[in-house]
Amino acid sequence: MSTESDDKAFFEELKREFLSEASFLLEQCDESCLKLEDEGLRQEALDEIFRIFHSVKGGAAAVGFEDLSKFAHSVENCLGILRKSPDLISSDVTTILFQSNDALKARIETLKQNPDSSWEISELSEDVRRTTEGLESQLHGGAPAVLGPRVGKTSRNTDEQRQSQKNTVRVDTKYIDNVLDLIGELVVIKSQLLHSNIFVQESSRLKLDGLLSLFDKTVRDLQDRALRMRMTPLKSVFMKAQRQVRELSQKLQKPASIVITGEATEIDRDLIEQLSDPLVHLIRNAMDHGIENQEERQKSGKPEQATIKLSAQQARGRIVIEIVDDGRGISRDKILASAEKKGLLPANLDPASMTDGDVFGLLFKPGFSTAETVSDLSGRGVGLDVVKSNLEKIKGNIEIESTVGKGTTFRFSIPLTAAIFDGMVVTVGRSHFILPLDKIDEIGQLRKMKVYTAGGRQVVDFRGEMIDVVCMQEAFGLLGRTEPAPSDSDVVVVLHFLDYRYAVRLQSIVGQAQVVVKPLGEQFQEIPDLSGAAVLGNGKIALIVDSDGVARRMGVSNSGFGSLAKDSETRVANL
């Protein structure tokens, strides 16, 4: 016999199930809304959107979310008219549907955090009511109503709501079954190892080797399957880009379409949200700066409607994403003129000797902008440097290709997963750390390098270039009586940061390792410039270093030490 507490627990579980299912349905709704402006897909899209809002309405009512049910019902009424007469679809109506879907998604994420919270939705509800009345009037032969949805009322998820979404992932049951099968195989192999006497019988060495080989293969397969469960298609991020092009096309009065390929390409779900902001910025940049207005395109003999191509593909363990526009292109001369004006060009450098890659790389300098006017979209000096910085946080890189009058390509690549990390295990004092392998340029011994002091800083002569030296023990507070002191036997690892290099000195190199990244515990949260932890093959814990963070915190810079006269510097070592 169930108790009152059992009934309450059951009802709370029903609420959680509804909120999870509604989140999934409303994400699908975005894709259907984008199809509304395609006449060939309009009826099918309307039917799908109607089904989604109808399901949300009924489910919300069943678990007591009356405000959610009431609003979904009002949108359902609007959709009922559109299903009868799909020709009534307009840009304003589509925008109302997008905003309604956004509002429901945001409300559901809020309910996950606080089921008793209130919801202020009166303005959007009024927009939906006016839209429905206008469509009803048109359906019966009346004049089209001026709908004009309020700009800027689209609900957006907060960081907290995004975190809630990030912690949930839908996994195809076949992947779970595969993992369970592999775990079953591991149990069998473990049993064979434990219940045999092969460890003491020399004649059983071959059998042991065979079992260990099988065990290793099964563990690797299990790792691959588990990682696959973390993967999610880029489709959701690409849909946001598609919607963004639609909205900016209307706002800027620049007709544009977007062609998407590779949206089924899968990426680690932990990277998907971090990829969203750079992609949004690059699309906005293309629409605001890259695409010309209609008059300019007409004079250039281009189609009135601009085209943006967004593509993704997997290559060499990374995801490569391209954003290509057929706009005005980027002027090399304009970049150089702006860079010179801002003092961003190195002294005594002939601009003519710079490659296109070098010139376009200036666009990633902090504060750089070629925009002649500041808009609410871009041109405020907070631009591509932020894009590059965000991509570098997830081990990504970016490059630009452009031809004046023809268009621009932004190409960036990121790793498939954030769960596996390729690094170099090192010792700093008595502790183990892991440096990112893709940041390492060279490894050497301090005694074989020329080390100087300049401006109160220690620098090393690396192939004729003076670069800063950072003592890792100092950087992580590991100088003390119980720690080995820095010495001439230290190892120097040369790393790259932004457009220049710096070196770190440490005690020894253990070797390369591919590790599974673990989140840091609370006791390590206060230590700067750590991006995670890992358990090494010998069972020891190693901390993963954010090498770019170390460079920033320790004040590493491209300070031009190489131009100093070496005979005027104080020699520290020449071993």
C-alpha positions in Angstrom: 0.0 0.0 0.0 1.5 3.3 -1.1 2.0 6.1 1.4 1.5 9.8 0.9 5.3 10.3 0.7 5.5 7.6 -2.0 2.8 9.3 -4.0 4.6 12.6 -3.7 7.9 11.1 -4.8 6.1 9.5 -7.8 4.6 12.8 -8.8 8.0 14.6 -8.6 9.5 11.9 -10.8 6.7 12.5 -13.3 7.5 16.2 -13.3 11.2 15.5 -14.0 10.3 13.1 -16.8 8.0 15.7 -18.4 10.6 18.5 -18.2 13.3 16.2 -19.8 11.0 15.2 -22.6 9.7 18.7 -23.2 13.3 20.0 -23.5 14.0 17.5 -26.1 10.8 18.2 -28.1 11.3 22.0 -28.0 14.9 21.6 -29.3 13.3 19.7 -32.3 10.8 22.5 -32.7 13.6 25.0 -33.7 14.5 22.9 -36.7 10.8 22.7 -37.8 10.4 26.5 -37.4 13.3 27.0 -39.8 11.4 25.0 -42.4 8.4 27.3 -42.4 9.8 29.7 -45.0 10.3 26.8 -47.4 6.9 26.3 -49.1 7.6 22.7 -50.0 8.2 21.8 -46.3 5.7 24.2 -44.7 2.8 21.9 -44.1 4.9 19.1 -42.7 6.7 21.6 -40.4 3.4 23.1 -39.2 2.1 19.6 -38.3 5.2 18.8 -36.4 5.2 22.1 -34.5 1.5 21.7 -33.6 2.2 18.2 -32.3 5.0 19.5 -30.1 3.0 22.3 -28.6 0.0 20.0 -28.1 2.2 17.5 -26.3 3.8 20.2 -24.1 0.4 21.6 -23.3 -1.1 18.3 -22.2 2.0 17.1 -20.3 2.3 20.4 -18.4 -1.3 20.3 -17.4 -0.9 16.7 -16.2 1.9 17.6 -13.7 0.5 20.9 -12.5 2.5 23.4 -14.6 -0.6 25.5 -15.4 1.2 28.6 -16.7 3.2 26.5 -19.1 0.1 24.6 -20.3 -1.9 27.8 -20.8 0.8 29.5 -22.9 1.4 26.4 -25.0 -2.4 26.3 -25.6 -2.5 29.9 -26.9 0.3 29.1 -29.4 -1.5 25.9 -30.3 -4.6 28.0 -31.3 -2.4 30.1 -33.5 -0.9 27.0 -35.1 -4.4 25.6 -35.7 -5.2 28.5 -38.0 -1.9 28.2 -39.9 -2.5 24.5 -40.5 -5.7 25.3 -42.2 -4.1 28.0 -44.3 -0.3 27.7 -44.5 -0.1 30.6 -47.0 -0.7 32.9 -44.0 2.8 32.3 -42.8 4.9 35.4 -42.8 8.3 36.5 -41.4 6.6 38.1 -38.4 4.5 35.0 -37.7 7.6 32.8 -37.9 9.4 35.2 -35.5 6.5 34.9 -33.0 6.8 31.1 -33.1 10.6 31.2 -32.6 10.1 33.6 -29.6 7.3 31.4 -28.1 9.5 28.3 -28.4 12.4 30.2 -26.8 10.2 31.3 -23.9 9.0 27.7 -23.3 12.6 26.3 -23.4 13.7 29.0 -20.9 10.7 28.3 -18.6 11.4 24.6 -18.6 15.0 25.1 -17.7 13.9 27.4 -14.9 11.4 24.9 -13.6 14.2 22.3 -13.4 16.0 24.5 -11.0 13.1 26.0 -9.2 9.7 24.3 -9.7 7.9 27.0 -7.6 9.2 30.1 -9.6 6.8 32.6 -11.2 6.7 33.4 -14.9 6.3 36.8 -16.4 5.1 36.2 -19.9 2.4 38.8 -20.4 4.0 40.7 -23.3 4.7 37.7 -25.4 1.3 36.3 -24.6 -0.2 39.5 -25.9 1.9 39.2 -29.1 0.6 35.6 -29.6 -3.0 36.8 -29.0 -2.7 39.6 -31.5 -1.1 37.3 -34.0 -3.9 34.8 -33.6 -6.6 37.4 -34.0 -4.9 38.8 -37.1 -4.6 35.4 -38.7 -8.2 34.6 -37.9 -9.2 37.9 -39.6 -7.2 37.0 -42.7 -8.7 33.5 -42.8 -12.1 35.0 -43.1 -11.2 37.5 -45.7 -10.2 40.4 -43.5 -7.2 42.7 -44.1 -3.8 41.5 -43.0 -3.0 42.6 -39.4 0.2 44.4 -38.6 1.7 41.9 -36.2 5.1 43.4 -35.4 6.4 41.2 -32.6 8.4 43.0 -30.0 12.1 43.0 -30.8 14.4 41.8 -28.1 11.8 39.9 -26.1 13.2 36.5 -27.1 13.9 34.5 -24.0 17.5 33.4 -23.6 18.9 30.7 -21.4 21.0 31.8 -18.5 24.4 30.3 -17.8 22.8 28.3 -15.0 20.2 27.0 -17.5 22.9 26.1 -20.0 24.7 24.2 -17.3 21.5 22.2 -16.6 21.2 21.3 -20.3 24.9 20.4 -20.4 24.5 17.8 -17.6 21.9 15.8 -19.5 22.5 13.9 -22.7 20.3 11.5 -24.7 22.1 8.3 -25.6 21.1 5.7 -28.2 20.4 2.4 -26.3 22.6 0.5 -28.7 25.7 2.4 -27.3 24.7 1.5 -23.8 24.2 -2.2 -24.8 27.7 -2.2 -26.5 29.3 -0.9 -23.3 27.5 -3.5 -21.2 28.7 -6.2 -23.5 32.3 -5.1 -23.2 32.0 -4.9 -19.4 30.7 -8.5 -19.5 33.8 -9.5 -21.4 36.0 -7.8 -18.9 34.4 -9.7 -16.0 35.0 -13.0 -17.8 38.7 -12.1 -18.4 39.1 -11.0 -14.8 37.7 -14.3 -13.6 40.1 -16.2 -15.8 43.0 -14.3 -14.4 42.0 -14.7 -10.8 41.1 -18.4 -11.0 44.2 -19.6 -12.8 47.7 -20.4 -11.6 49.3 -18.9 -14.7 51.3 -16.5 -12.6 53.4 -19.3 -11.1 53.7 -21.6 -14.1 56.4 -20.7 -16.6 54.6 -22.7 -19.3 51.6 -20.5 -19.0 53.4 -17.3 -20.1 51.9 -17.4 -23.5 48.4 -17.8 -22.1 49.0 -14.9 -19.7 50.2 -12.7 -22.6 47.2 -13.7 -24.6 44.8 -12.8 -21.8 46.5 -9.5 -21.1 46.4 -8.6 -24.8 42.7 -9.4 -24.9 42.2 -7.4 -21.7 44.0 -4.4 -23.1 42.0 -4.6 -26.4 38.7 -4.8 -24.5 39.6 -1.9 -22.2 40.4 0.2 -25.3 37.2 -0.8 -27.0 35.3 0.1 -23.8 37.0 3.5 -23.7 36.0 4.2 -27.3 32.4 3.1 -26.7 32.1 5.2 -23.6 33.5 8.2 -25.5 31.0 7.6 -28.2 28.3 8.0 -25.6 29.6 11.5 -25.0 29.3 12.5 -28.6 26.4 14.6 -30.0 25.8 15.9 -33.6 26.7 19.5 -34.5 23.1 19.9 -35.8 21.9 21.8 -32.8 24.7 24.4 -33.0 24.3 24.7 -36.8 20.6 25.3 -36.4 21.3 28.3 -34.2 23.6 29.6 -37.0 20.8 29.1 -39.5 18.4 31.0 -37.4 20.9 33.7 -36.8 21.4 34.3 -40.5 17.7 34.6 -40.9 17.3 37.2 -38.1 20.4 39.2 -39.1 19.2 39.2 -42.8 16.0 40.9 -41.7 17.7 43.3 -39.2 20.4 44.4 -41.6 18.2 44.3 -44.7 20.7 42.1 -46.4 19.0 39.1 -48.2 21.1 36.0 -47.3 20.8 32.3 -47.2 22.9 29.7 -45.5 23.9 26.3 -46.9 24.8 23.7 -44.3 26.7 20.5 -44.8 28.1 18.0 -42.3 25.7 18.8 -39.5 25.6 15.1 -38.5 29.3 15.3 -37.6 29.6 14.4 -33.9 31.6 16.1 -31.2 32.0 15.8 -27.5 29.0 17.3 -25.7 31.3 19.2 -23.3 32.7 21.1 -26.3 29.3 21.9 -28.0 28.4 24.8 -25.8 31.9 26.3 -26.0 31.8 26.1 -29.7 28.5 28.0 -29.9 29.9 31.5 -29.0 32.7 31.5 -31.5 30.4 30.3 -34.3 27.8 32.9 -33.4 30.5 35.6 -33.5 31.8 34.5 -36.9 28.4 34.4 -38.5 27.6 37.8 -37.1 30.9 39.1 -38.4 30.2 37.7 -41.9 26.7 39.3 -42.0 27.8 42.6 -40.6 31.1 43.1 -42.2 31.5 40.5 -45.0 28.2 40.7 -46.8 27.6 43.8 -48.8 24.3 45.7 -49.0 22.0 45.1 -52.0 23.2 48.2 -53.9 26.9 47.3 -53.5 26.2 43.7 -54.6 24.3 44.9 -57.6 27.2 47.1 -58.7 29.6 44.2 -58.3 27.5 42.0 -60.5 26.7 39.6 -57.6 23.3 37.9 -56.9 21.1 40.1 -54.7 20.9 37.2 -52.1 24.2 36.5 -50.5 25.3 33.0 -49.6 27.0 31.8 -46.4 28.3 28.2 -46.4 28.7 26.4 -43.1 30.4 23.0 -43.2 31.9 20.4 -40.8 34.0 17.3 -41.4 36.2 15.0 -39.3 39.9 14.9 -40.2 42.8 13.4 -38.4 41.0 13.2 -35.0 39.8 16.7 -35.2 36.6 18.5 -36.4 37.2 21.1 -39.1 34.5 23.8 -39.5 34.4 26.3 -42.3 32.4 29.5 -42.6 32.5 30.8 -46.2 30.8 34.0 -47.4 30.6 35.5 -50.9 30.9 39.0 -49.6 33.4 41.9 -50.1 36.5 40.1 -48.8 39.1 41.5 -46.5 41.5 44.1 -47.7 45.1 43.4 -46.9 46.0 47.1 -47.3 43.2 48.1 -44.9 44.4 45.7 -42.3 48.0 46.9 -42.5 46.9 50.6 -42.3 44.8 49.9 -39.3 47.5 47.9 -37.6 50.1 50.6 -38.2 47.8 53.2 -36.8 47.2 51.1 -33.7 51.0 50.4 -33.3 50.5 46.7 -33.8 53.2 46.2 -36.5 56.7 45.2 -35.3 59.3 48.0 -35.7 61.5 47.8 -38.8 59.2 45.3 -40.5 58.5 45.7 -44.1 54.8 45.0 -44.5 55.4 43.9 -48.1 57.4 40.9 -46.7 54.4 39.7 -44.6 52.5 36.7 -45.9 48.7 36.8 -46.2 48.6 34.5 -43.2 50.7 37.0 -41.2 48.5 39.9 -42.2 45.2 38.2 -41.6 46.6 37.0 -38.2 46.6 40.7 -37.2 42.8 40.5 -37.0 43.2 38.3 -33.9 45.1 41.0 -32.0 43.2 42.4 -29.0 41.4 45.6 -29.8 41.9 45.3 -33.6 39.0 46.4 -35.8 38.8 47.7 -39.4 35.1 48.7 -38.9 34.6 52.4 -39.8 31.4 52.6 -37.7 30.4 51.0 -34.5 27.2 49.1 -34.6 25.3 47.1 -32.0 26.6 44.0 -33.7 30.3 44.4 -34.0 33.1 46.9 -34.4 33.7 47.7 -30.7 37.2 46.2 -30.5 36.0 43.1 -28.8 36.1 40.7 -31.7 38.2 38.0 -33.3 40.7 38.0 -30.5 37.9 36.7 -28.3 37.0 34.1 -30.8 40.6 32.9 -31.0 40.9 32.9 -27.2 37.7 30.8 -26.8 38.9 28.3 -29.3 42.3 28.0 -27.7 40.6 27.1 -24.4 39.3 24.0 -26.1 42.6 23.3 -27.9 41.3 24.8 -31.2 43.0 26.9 -33.8 41.7 29.3 -36.5 42.9 30.7 -39.8 41.5 33.1 -42.5 41.6 33.1 -46.3 40.1 36.0 -48.2 40.0 37.5 -51.7 38.8 41.1 -52.1 35.6 41.2 -54.0 35.0 37.5 -53.7 34.6 36.6 -50.1 36.2 35.2 -46.9 36.7 31.8 -45.3 37.1 31.3 -41.6 38.4 27.8 -40.9 38.9 26.4 -37.4 39.5 23.0 -36.0 38.9 21.5 -32.5 39.6 18.1 -31.0 36.8 15.4 -31.2 36.7 15.1 -27.4 37.7 16.9 -24.3 37.7 13.7 -22.3 41.0 12.4 -23.7 44.2 14.6 -23.4 47.5 14.1 -25.1 50.2 15.4 -22.8 53.8 15.3 -21.6 54.1 14.1 -18.0 56.8 16.1 -16.1 57.9 16.5 -12.5 57.9 19.9 -10.8 59.5 19.6 -7.5 58.2 16.3 -6.1 54.8 16.6 -8.0 53.6 15.3 -11.3 52.1 17.7 -13.9 51.0 17.3 -17.5 51.8 19.8 -20.2 49.7 20.0 -23.4 51.6 18.1 -26.1 50.3 20.4 -28.9 51.8 23.4 -27.1 55.4 22.0 -26.9 57.9 23.1 -29.5 61.1 21.7 -28.1 62.7 20.2 -25.0 66.3 20.8 -23.8 68.6 20.8 -20.8 69.2 24.1 -19.0 73.0 23.5 -18.8 73.2 23.4 -22.6 71.5 26.8 -23.0 72.5 30.4 -22.7 70.5 32.1 -19.9 70.5 35.8 -19.2 68.7 38.3 -17.1 67.1 41.3 -18.7 64.8 43.9 -17.1 64.7 41.8 -14.0 63.5 38.8 -15.9 65.2 35.5 -16.8 65.5 34.8 -20.5 67.0 32.0 -22.6 68.6 32.1 -26.0 66.4 29.8 -28.1 67.8 29.4 -31.6 68.8 33.1 -31.7 65.5 34.3 -30.2 65.4 35.6 -26.6 62.4 34.1 -24.8 61.0 34.4 -21.2 61.7 31.6 -18.8 59.1 30.7 -16.1 60.1 28.6 -13.1 57.3 26.1 -12.7 58.1 25.6 -9.0 57.6 29.4 -8.5 54.5 29.5 -10.7 52.8 26.8 -8.6 54.2 27.7 -5.2 56.4 24.6 -4.8 59.5 26.3 -3.6 60.3 25.3 0.0 62.4 23.3 2.3 60.8 19.9 1.4 61.1 20.6 -2.3 64.2 20.2 -4.5 65.7 23.6 -5.4 66.0 24.7 -9.0 69.4 23.8 -10.4 71.5 23.6 -13.5 70.2 20.1 -14.1 66.7 21.4 -14.7 64.9 20.6 -18.0 63.6 23.4 -20.2 60.4 23.0 -22.2 59.7 25.6 -24.9 56.0 26.3 -25.4 54.2 28.5 -27.8 51.7 31.1 -26.6 49.8 33.4 -29.0 52.4 34.6 -31.6 55.5 33.9 -29.5 57.3 31.4 -27.4 58.3 31.0 -23.8 60.1 28.4 -21.7 59.3 26.6 -18.5 62.0 25.1 -16.3 61.2 22.0 -14.3 62.9 19.0 -12.8 62.4 16.1 -15.3 60.5 14.6 -18.2 58.6 11.4 -17.4 57.2 10.8 -20.9 54.2 11.2 -23.2 50.8 10.0 -22.1 47.2 9.9 -23.3 45.1 10.4 -20.2 41.4 10.6 -19.3 40.7 14.1 -17.9 39.1 14.2 -14.5 37.5 17.4 -13.0 39.5 19.0 -10.2 38.4 18.5 -6.6 37.4 21.4 -4.3 40.9 21.4 -2.7 42.4 22.4 -6.1 39.9 25.0 -7.1 41.9 27.9 -5.7 45.1 26.9 -7.6 45.3 28.9 -10.9 46.0 27.6 -14.4 45.0 24.0 -13.9 42.5 22.5 -16.4 42.0 19.1 -14.8 43.7 16.1 -13.3 44.5 12.5 -14.5 45.4 9.2 -13.0 48.7 7.9 -14.5 49.5 4.3 -15.4 51.4 3.9 -12.2 48.4 5.1 -10.1 49.8 8.5 -9.3 47.8 11.7 -9.7 49.0 14.4 -12.2 47.6 17.9 -12.6 47.0 19.1 -16.1 48.5 22.6 -16.8 46.8 25.4 -18.7 50.0 26.6 -20.3 48.4 29.7 -21.8 47.1 30.6 -18.4 50.6 30.3 -16.9 52.0 32.6 -19.6 49.4 35.2 -18.9 49.7 35.1 -15.1 53.5 35.2 -15.2 53.5 38.1 -17.6 55.1 36.3 -20.5 55.4 38.6 -23.5 57.0 39.1 -26.9 59.3 41.7 -25.3 61.9 41.9 -28.0 64.8 40.7 -25.8 66.5 39.4 -28.9 67.3 43.0 -29.9 69.2 43.7 -26.7 73.0 43.7 -26.9 74.0 40.5 -25.2 77.3 41.9 -23.8 75.2 44.4 -21.8 73.2 41.7 -20.1 74.1 39.9 -16.8 75.0 36.3 -17.6 73.2 33.7 -15.3 74.4 30.5 -17.0 76.3 29.2 -20.0 76.5 25.5 -19.2 
